[in-house]
Amino acid sequence: MSRLRIAAVAVPAAALMFPLAASGAQLSRNPPKGPLVEFDKMTWPEVKQAMAEGKTTALIYTGGTEQRGPQNTNGGHTMMAQATVKAIAIKLGNAIALPVLPYTPNNASATLPGTIGLTPEILGAVLERLTEQAIATGFKNVILMQDHGGGTNVYGEVAKKLDAKYAPQGVRVFFCDEVYAKAQGDFDAWLKANGYPVSSHAGIPDTSEMWYLDSANVYVRADLIPTALGDTLGRGAQRDPKVPRINNGISGDARRSTKELGKKAFDIKVDYAVRQINAFLAGTETNK
């Protein structure tokens, strides 16, 4: 009877270092520089590895396509959202940012042709689908956030509905409202207290933040900022009906916008979001 011989096989060190290779997944030896926290800029093995290492929180952020006056491009909300959610993910250390949704509740206009919007109902359905897809991917926490005003109740409603559904399975869903509403309100209050003109759209906050983030000079027409005066608002942020409308898309006065103010606005948003999300994950704050 012949004897079965078993030969020793040397296992490459790389196979021990990268367990994903056993299932056919390969990790690049030359990944992009900087933290990998943007889902659409990662390969699936990189996502899988990141989640195994603790990045189990998904950030779903919406931007918007909306006219922002003559000095700012229509994709400003989305550009700001992409930078903000990436910074939040990096600072949290346990999160991955999903691709930013570039459409939110709004209505198109032929007079100021820069806006393409959804209805709140459509946005709610999209947010619900994206959240459940993130959960199916394996994320244990999903955070909804937005970079726009209007229709914000949709985020809270979706978060409450899905949190109630998935919390028994150990998966949580939250709406981080402070990244926009509280951050924007506090920055507006700071501007008012320091003598800057108030605005409600395409004014100093929007223009300054876009200018600060626009390193490629794509999103802001800096030469038009000195002329960026729209419908003048009173200190109560209401337009005087006795004053003829300029109707150029600016509600307020953006002429004193600066990159320094933009950095301040951006940092406030990131700090507020990180603080609230950490409170969610620690169980010290819940969906309202």
N, C-alpha and C positions, 0 to 999 in steps of 0.2 A: 504494500500500500504506500503510495507516495505521500510525502508530508507537505502540508501547506506552509509555504514560507511567507512571512510577513516582513516586508522591507520597511525600514524606518524612512520616513519622509520629512525632510527639513521644511519647516514652516517659515516663510519669509516674515521678517520683522514687521513689514508694512501691514501684513494681514492682521497682526496682533494689535497694531496701533489703530487701524481703521476697521472696526467690526462691520461697518456697512458694506465693505467690499465683498463679504461672503454672500450677499444677496445680489451682487452684480452692480452695486452702486460704487461709484468712484468719486473721490474728492480731489479737486484740482490742487496741484502743488503751487499754483500761481493764482490764488484768488485775488479779487480786487482789493486795493488798499482801503483801510478803514474798516469799521465795524460793519458786519453784514446784518442789517436789520430791515431791509426793504424786500418784501416777498417777491416782487417782480424782478428784482435784480439778483436773486439767488437761484441756484439750481435745486432740484428736489432733494438730492442728497444733502445739500447744505441746510435746507429747511429741516430735514429730518434730524440731522446732527444737532442743529441749534435747539430744536425742541427737546431732544434727549438731554441736552446740557442745561435745560431750565427755562428756555425762552418759550413759555407756554401761554403767554398773553398776546392776543391778537388785537391790533388797533385798527379800527375801521373809521376812517376820516373822510368827510365830504368837503369838497371845495365849491366850485360853481363857475358857470360861464355867464358873465353879466357885465354890461357896460360900466365903466368906472371913470367916466369923464374923458376929455381929450388927452390927458397926460398919462393915463394908465391903460394897459391892454385888458381885453375882456376876460383873459384867463387868470387874472390876479388872485382870486380866491383859491384857485387850484394850486398856483405856484406857492402861495403862502402856506397852504395846507400841506403840501409835499415837504416843505422845509420844516414845518412845525412838527409834523408827526414823526419824521425821522429823528429830530432832536429829542423828542419825548421818548422814543424807543431807546435811543442810546443812553439817555440819562436814567431811565428805569432799569436797564440792564437785563430785564427778563421778558422783553417784548419784541414782536415783529410787526412792522407796519404793512398792512395790506395796501394794494394800489388805491390811490385817492379817487373817489368818484367825482367827475367834473361837472355833474348836473344836479341841481337842487331846486326846491320850489321857487318858481319865478314865472314871469310872462314876457314873451317876446314883444318887441316894439319896432315898428317901421320908422318911427321918428328918431329913435336912438338905437340903431340896429346892432346891438352887441350882446343881447341876452337870449339865451336858449334855456328854457326851464322845464321842470317836471311839475306834476301836481303833488301835494302832500301824500295822497293815496298811493301814487306810484312809488314815491320815495320810501314810504313805509314798507311796501311789498319788497322792494329791492334790499332795504336794510335787513329785513327778516330773512330773506334768502341768503344774503352774504354772511350773516351771523351763523346760520345753520350750516353753511358750507365750511366756515371756519371751525365750527365744532366737529363736523365730520372729518376734517383734516387732523384733528387731535388737540386743538387748543383747549385749555381748561378755563380760560377767562377771555371774554370778548368785551372790548370797550368801544362804545360808539361816541363819536365826536364830530363837530361841525365847525366850519369857518364862515358861517353866514348867519344873518338874522332872518327871522321869519320861518315858520314851519318847524320850529324847534321842539314843539310838543310831540312830534312824531317820534323823535329819538327816545324820549322818555317812555312813551307808550310801548314801543317795540322792546326796549330793554326790560321793562317790567313784565311784559307778556312772556318773553323767552327765558328770563331769569326764573320765573315761577315754574316754567316747564322743565328746565334743565338743572336747577339747583339740587333736586333730589338725586341727580346723577353725579353731583360734585362739580358741575360746570356753572360758572357765574357769568351774567351779562349785566353790564352797567352803562349808564349814560353819563359821560363826563361833561357837565354843562359849564364848569368854571373856565375851561380853556377858551371859550368865546364870550359868553354873557358876562361873567364876573370880571374877567381880564379886560374886556373892552370897556365895561362900565368904570372900572377903577382907573384905567388909563385916561379915559375921557375926563374923569374927575380931576386927575392930576394936571391935565392940560388946562382945564378951566381955572384951577387954583393958581396956575403959573402964568396966567394971562394970555393963553393961546385962544384963538377963535374956535368956537364949537362947530361940529359938523356931524352929519349923520350918514353921509355916503360920499366916497371918493375924496374925502377931506384929508386932514393931516394924518390921522391914524393909518388909513389905507395907503395913502401915497408914500408916507415915510417908511412903513414896513416893506412895501414892495421895492422901494428904492434901495433900502438896506440889503435886501436879499438878491437883488437883480445884478449879480456880479458880471453877467454876460451882456448887460445893456440891451435886453430884449423886451422886458415888461414895462419899462417906464420911459417916457419921452422927457428926459430931464430938462431939455430946453424949454418945455412948455410949463414947467412948474411955476416960474415967476408970474405966469398969467392964469394960474389955475384957481380962478374965482367963479363960483357958481351962484346959486340962489342963497343969498345971505340969510343966516339964521340968527335969531336972538339968543340970549344966554339960556333960554329955556329950550333951545334947539327946535323952535318952531319958525317957519317962514312967515315973514310979514306979508299978508295978502295985499297990502297997499303998494308994495314994491313990484314993478314989472318983472316977470320971470325971465331969467337968462336961459334956463332949460338946456344946459349943456351936459347934464348928467352929474354935476357936482352939487351936493347939498352942503354948502358951507364954503370955507375958504382954505385951500390947501397950499397957499403960497409960502407959508413958513415951514413947510415940510423939510425934514433933514434925515440923513441916514442915522444920525445919532438917536433921534427920536424913534426911528424905525427899530433900532436894536433894543431900545427900552420896551417898546410894545411887544416885540417878539419874545424877549426874555420873560416878560410877565406871563405870556400865554403858556410857555413851556413850563415855567415854575409852578403855575397854578394847576396845570394838568397833572404833572408828576405828583404833586402833593395830594390831589384828590384821588388819583388812581391808587397810590400807595395806601391811602385810607380805605378805599374799597377792598383792596386785597388783604388788608390787615383786619377787616371786619369792623372797623370803627366808623364807617360811613356806609349807608345803604342807598339804593334808589329812592328818591323822594316820591 
